[in-house]
């Protein structure tokens, strides 16, 4: 039984099934109207997401969050650019999922999806690879609704960066959603989606290590 079948199983034989479907349909209609307003009112200057029918505005990030995002995206962008593998985006890249809209910290689109991106694109497709850098205000979503949504809608690899413990967690699709492949504070981490990308974990958190890894990539 799939996770979706397990979700609806309690309702399938309920005498209130018809009423439940009607209630959910009304909820989705209302949510669709709010999402339409969200698209109309959002601006390029905002970091904003639409999750579970609600608009979420993001507050400014702490320096360690910005540093880890910058260091990792620099390595990824350099490698992807040199090998012409696709496109790397950061921060304000609004990725449209069937129900929710997210602005992950770092995303990668392979060649196929990259060809669909235009200079005026503001609503991006589902990425092939996503990185989220944890903060106190986002960790529950990064490990909750985003974790589930990314897994069931085709994000082939998901990294969670914890700047407090200076660790990276690598998740890959399994039979029942994402499975943890690596959690590390040292050593090397190798991407499954970005072919050939292998990075020292410390290069995500340390400028000197990052520059040394960058020189090797170049």
SULGI-V361485 format. One record per helix or strand of 3 or more residues. SS is the DSSP state (H for helix, E for strand). FROM is the first residue (numbers start at 1). TO is the last residue. Records with the same first field share a line. If there is no record, write none. Layout:
SS->FROM-TO / FROM-TO
This chain:
H->3-12 / 17-41 / 63-82 / 111-114 / 139-142 / 145-152 / 201-204 / 207-217
E->48-51 / 54-57 / 86-90 / 106-110 / 129-133 / 157-162 / 167-174 / 177-184 / 188-190 / 198-200
